[in-house]
Amino acid sequence: MIKKMIIAFAVMSLAFAGAVYAADLQVGTEIEVVLSQKVLLEKGNDPTIARLASQHYDVTLEVKAGDRITITPKVGITKGTSTTDDADGSGDIVDISAIGWSIGGDIEANVYKVNIIDTNVNLVGGYRLSMVDSDRIDDCGIIADASKDTTTTTHEWEIGGGVSRDMSDLGMPVSTYVNVVYADINGKTVENNGGTGKTKISAVNHVGIRCGLTAEPKENLLLSINGKFVDQTAIVVSASILF
């Protein structure tokens, strides 16, 4: 697992090394807590609605490519759980996953500025690849070890647009934004070591709202808090330093 994380970080670093020397560099940390994300699990002819929850602890690099485009690659560790209804309706089965890894990034492009109200119109996108190994299964309070070779891989992406407003002209070192995105998640859980095959994972809701604000309490120090709603319920907090 550690080897995979090192390789992922190395690939990310090499991919953006040139941009780092040619543009402003902002290094930071980000914590994303997904409280609930409804997905469809399909194993054979037995589809089941499940609720995913996860925590992502990332290191980020924000690179300004000119005045209009911002690219933010990220890599880190991931902890995830999935909850499904028991077959007889008597309770929940909770698949508690061990620590895994993830790599991805966000991109934002400022395509137009409304000067009258000093508001930017933006296009946004994002992607994350996550891989976690299952740890144990809690079946209505009865805990059992899961297969040591059960791996869940997910691909999450979104694309959309919205508006942002820098309020520094009003004497407040704060910027806010609201975006509407089309989001998707797909993946699979593979059970090896004598397991019973693959479980496909796909999104139930695809339209999401993203909003948040960024403050600059000190020069070159940025603090952000963001929310994700409708397709999922999540809170994202981050801190970064501009070099």
ChimeraX attribute file (.defattr): number of C-alpha atoms within 10 A of each C-alpha:
attribute: neighborCount
match mode: 1-to-1
recipient: residues
	/A:1	12
	/A:2	10
	/A:3	8
	/A:4	13
	/A:5	17
	/A:6	13
	/A:7	11
	/A:8	18
	/A:9	19
	/A:10	12
	/A:11	13
	/A:12	18
	/A:13	16
	/A:14	10
	/A:15	12
	/A:16	16
	/A:17	11
	/A:18	10
	/A:19	15
	/A:20	17
	/A:21	10
	/A:22	12
	/A:23	14
	/A:24	15
	/A:25	18
	/A:26	20
	/A:27	15
	/A:28	19
	/A:29	17
	/A:30	21
	/A:31	18
	/A:32	20
	/A:33	20
	/A:34	19
	/A:35	15
	/A:36	19
	/A:37	21
	/A:38	19
	/A:39	24
	/A:40	20
	/A:41	23
	/A:42	16
	/A:43	16
	/A:44	10
	/A:45	6
	/A:46	8
	/A:47	13
	/A:48	15
	/A:49	17
	/A:50	20
	/A:51	18
	/A:52	19
	/A:53	20
	/A:54	17
	/A:55	19
	/A:56	23
	/A:57	19
	/A:58	22
	/A:59	19
	/A:60	22
	/A:61	24
	/A:62	24
	/A:63	23
	/A:64	19
	/A:65	15
	/A:66	10
	/A:67	9
	/A:68	12
	/A:69	16
	/A:70	17
	/A:71	19
	/A:72	19
	/A:73	23
	/A:74	25
	/A:75	28
	/A:76	22
	/A:77	20
	/A:78	22
	/A:79	22
	/A:80	23
	/A:81	19
	/A:82	19
	/A:83	18
	/A:84	20
	/A:85	17
	/A:86	14
	/A:87	10
	/A:88	7
	/A:89	8
	/A:90	9
	/A:91	13
	/A:92	16
	/A:93	20
	/A:94	22
	/A:95	22
	/A:96	20
	/A:97	22
	/A:98	15
	/A:99	17
	/A:100	23
	/A:101	23
	/A:102	25
	/A:103	23
	/A:104	21
	/A:105	19
	/A:106	19
	/A:107	17
	/A:108	19
	/A:109	18
	/A:110	18
	/A:111	12
	/A:112	13
	/A:113	15
	/A:114	11
	/A:115	8
	/A:116	6
	/A:117	8
	/A:118	12
	/A:119	17
	/A:120	19
	/A:121	17
	/A:122	21
	/A:123	20
	/A:124	19
	/A:125	18
	/A:126	19
	/A:127	19
	/A:128	18
	/A:129	17
	/A:130	22
	/A:131	24
	/A:132	23
	/A:133	24
	/A:134	25
	/A:135	19
	/A:136	17
	/A:137	20
	/A:138	16
	/A:139	16
	/A:140	13
	/A:141	11
	/A:142	8
	/A:143	13
	/A:144	12
	/A:145	12
	/A:146	18
	/A:147	17
	/A:148	13
	/A:149	15
	/A:150	19
	/A:151	20
	/A:152	22
	/A:153	19
	/A:154	18
	/A:155	18
	/A:156	17
	/A:157	18
	/A:158	19
	/A:159	20
	/A:160	19
	/A:161	20
	/A:162	18
	/A:163	19
	/A:164	20
	/A:165	18
	/A:166	18
	/A:167	15
	/A:168	12
	/A:169	9
	/A:170	8
	/A:171	7
	/A:172	12
	/A:173	16
	/A:174	19
	/A:175	16
	/A:176	18
	/A:177	19
	/A:178	17
	/A:179	20
	/A:180	20
	/A:181	21
	/A:182	16
	/A:183	21
	/A:184	20
	/A:185	21
	/A:186	16
	/A:187	19
	/A:188	19
	/A:189	21
	/A:190	18
	/A:191	19
	/A:192	14
	/A:193	10
	/A:194	8
	/A:195	12
	/A:196	10
	/A:197	12
	/A:198	17
	/A:199	18
	/A:200	19
	/A:201	24
	/A:202	19
	/A:203	18
	/A:204	17
	/A:205	17
	/A:206	14
	/A:207	17
	/A:208	20
	/A:209	20
	/A:210	18
	/A:211	17
	/A:212	18
	/A:213	18
	/A:214	19
	/A:215	19
	/A:216	18
	/A:217	12
	/A:218	10
	/A:219	9
	/A:220	11
	/A:221	15
	/A:222	19
	/A:223	18
	/A:224	18
	/A:225	18
	/A:226	18
	/A:227	19
	/A:228	21
	/A:229	16
	/A:230	13
	/A:231	21
	/A:232	24
	/A:233	17
	/A:234	20
	/A:235	17
	/A:236	17
	/A:237	17
	/A:238	19
	/A:239	19
	/A:240	21
	/A:241	18
	/A:242	15
	/A:243	9
